[in-house]
Every structure is written in structure tokens, then in C-alpha cells.
Amino acid sequence: MEDVYVVGVGMTPFGRMLDKDIKTMTKEAVNAALADAGLATTALEAAYFANASQGHMEKQHMVRGQIALRSMGIGQIPVVNIENA
């Protein structure tokens, strides 16, 4: 078994953010995690994307994280999507 490390974390505040879309909130959380770790997006080997209700609101149930991360230029890595409802 290989060792796995979480070297940076970031998240958006909980609440109703009607002025922000999912891609904006994703960018805020990812940039915070990368800054915490002192890394660039090119160092990412996998992503774990969790939220509640985005699939219902945007009619995109299978590739939520892939779509939100693609707008940041993050791709070609495994993305695990987690429904948090």
C-alpha cells in the first residue's frame, strides 16, 4: 500500500451564495488548497469533488468535478465526485 498525503486544504464558506456559480466557488477552494500546500495545479495527481445539489441544479450528474475543474485548466487526472446531500 502506498502512503497518501493531504498537503493542502481549502473550502468555501457554507451558506447561500447566489452571486457565485459553482465554477467560481471551485476556483476559490482549489486556489486556497494549492496556496496552503505551496503547489501549482500541475502537481495535482487526483481530485475529490464534493457538494450537494449541483447535479440537480445544472442537470449534470456524472462529471460534476470534471466540469468545474476544467474551467481552471485542470484535467487529465482522476476525479472522484461525491454527493454530500
N, C-alpha and C positions, 0 to 999 in steps of 0.2 A: 504494500500500500504506500502511495506517495504522500508526503506531507503537503498540506494545503494551508495557505496563509491568507488572511484578510488583512491587507496592509493599509487600507483607507476606507472611510465610510462617509456617506453623505445622504441627506434626505431633505424633502421639502416639509414645511410645516403641515400639520393636519388642519383641515378646515375647508370651507368653500372658497375656491379660488376662481371665481367666474371670469376674471380678467386674464387668466392664463390657460393655454391649451396644454395638452399632455406632453408635447414635444418641448415646450418651454420649461415645464417642471422637471422633465427628464434631464434636460441640459443642466439645470441648476444642481440637481442631485449628483449627476455624474461629475461635473466640474468640481464640486465640493469634495467628492471622494478622491478624485485624482489629485487635487491640491493637498488633501490630508496625507496622501501616500507619497506625494512628490513625484508623480509619474505622468507620462503622456498617454494619450489614447492608444498609441502604438504598443504599449506594454500590456494591454489587456489580453487575456487568454480566454476569458469566458465572461458572460454577464448573466445576472439573475434579476429579472424584471418583475416587480410585484406591484399590483394596485387592485382596486376594486371598481367595477362597473365600466371601465373604459371600453371593453368589448361590446357591451350593450349600447353604450352611447355612440360609438363610432362604427358599429357593425363589423368589427374586425376581431374575431375571436381567437385565431390561431397564431398570429405572428405579431402580437402587440409590441413586445420589446424590440423586435427586429425593425419595425416601422419607426418607433420612437428614437431608436439609436441611429438609424440610417441617416437621419437629418443632421446628425453630428459628424458624419463621416465614419461611424463605427460599423464595421461589417466584417464578414469572413471569420467570425468567432462564434462558438456555440452560445446560444441564448436560451435560458430556461425561463419560461413565462409562468408566473404564479398568481393565481386568483386569490385575493385576500378577503373576499366577502364572507 
